[in-house]
Amino acid sequence: MSWSDSPNKRFLDVKEASKHLGLAESTLYTMVSQRRIPFTKMGRRTKFDRHKLDQWIREHSVEPLRKGS
């Protein structure tokens, strides 16, 4: 496992974030341009805080309906 694949790495680049989220890089760029996903600019680079991405996933998860509800 390389450092870039380490679960301890806090900031991910676009390629790593797209892999982490299971999204195409182009989709991620679109979401960034629309400010639909949390990101950080570090100079000219777009980075993603792994903790904020995981929180974003939890906040945007839809729970299934329970039977009989």
For each residue, the residues with C-beta under 8 A, 3 or more apart:
1: 5 6
2: 5 6
3: 6 9
4: 9 16
5: 1 2 9
6: 1 2 3 9
7: 50
8:
9: 3 4 5 6 12 16 50
10: 49 50 51
11: 40 42 47 48 49 50
12: 9 16 17 20 47 48 49 50 53
13: 16 17 45 46 47 48
14: 17 18 25 28 29 46 48
15: 18 19 25
16: 4 9 12 13 19 20 48
17: 12 13 14 20 21 28 48 53
18: 14 15 21 22 23 24 25 27 28
19: 15 16 22
20: 12 16 17 48 50 53
21: 17 18 28 53 57
22: 18 19
23: 18 27 28 31
24: 18 27 28
25: 14 15 18 28 29
26: 29 30
27: 18 23 24 30 31
28: 14 17 18 21 23 24 25 31 32 37
29: 14 25 26 32 33
30: 26 27 33 34
31: 23 27 28 34 36 37
32: 28 29 35 36 37 39 46
33: 29 30
34: 30 31
35: 32
36: 31 32
37: 28 31 32 48 53 56
38: 48 49 52 53 56
39: 32 46 47 48
40: 11 46 47 48 49
41: 44 45 46 47
42: 11 45 46 47
43:
44: 41
45: 13 41 42
46: 13 14 32 39 40 41 42
47: 11 12 13 39 40 41 42
48: 11 12 13 14 16 17 20 37 38 39 40 52 53
49: 10 11 12 38 40 52 53
50: 7 9 10 11 12 20 53 54
51: 10 54 55
52: 38 48 49 55 56
53: 12 17 20 21 37 38 48 49 50 56 57
54: 50 51 57 58
55: 51 52 58 59
56: 37 38 52 53 59 60
57: 21 53 54 60 61
58: 54 55 61
59: 55 56
60: 56 57
61: 57 58
62:
63:
64:
65: 69
66: 69
67:
68:
69: 65 66
